Amino acid sequence: MRQVVLDTETTGLDPKSGHRIIEIGCVELVNRKPTGRHYHQYVNPERQVDDGAIEVHGITNEFLHDKPVFAKIVDEFMAFCEGAELVIHNAPFDVGFIDWELKLLGSPRWQSVSAHCGVLDTLTLAREKHPGQKNNLDALCKRYFVDNSQRDLHGALLDAEILADVYLAMTGGQTDLALSQGGEQGSDGESGEDSQQFAPGAVRRLPADRQPLAVIGASAQELQAHEEMLELLQKNAGAHFWK
């Protein structure tokens, strides 16, 4: 199963008002595992970026001046996505912009997203799993312990990488081993140079070919000590609660 986690940044909110795509970020998953392949491209929108949009993503008109227009990158971008299921947070927004760009091109090869890809909307999925709660990407990162500490501004590739971790956690449990290996003690008082602890925010992917973890059973002495502790707890509680 091939999936492409996708995000875009744009000049504004509505393509029908003339707004365009300025950044595309994609991360590939195969059988629910990141492959390491990604697609990332800034795009010259051939128009000005709204001031409100710049406040969200920080991408300026000056930065985009020498970037390729969508017509120059469409073949590479669509070829990367073709045949995959696109995983997108608030999919109607991104798909609407991509479809509008394709419509402007009038390309006989690339006509619409739905003609080449499936689409899974993680916002719809999150609302079904967590009705009545906040389900934006930041809220989901907090709920599923995904590190978004670098997300000061929106960015298509970073958001796609974060969404990939959120999607995998939301649909099948932990897929990453999160270990904190700190240096000096931080302002939050966590970790030190010689400490290793489970830290849900520090995502470190395990290699696909990793060896199974060893299962170490309790020794006879440990089992006996456990039974003795249960006996003590039961005696102090005065009821058959612990055993």
LINLINVEN-V96804 format. One record per helix or strand of 2 or more residues. SS is the DSSP state (alpha for helix, beta for strand). FROM is the first residue (numbers start at 1). TO is the last residue. Records with the same first field share a line. If there is no record, write none. Layout:
SS->FROM-TO  FROM-TO
This chain:
beta->2-10  21-30  33-42  85-88  118-121  177-180  197-204
alpha->15-17  51-57  61-64  70-81  91-105  113-115  122-129  137-143  156-172  220-237
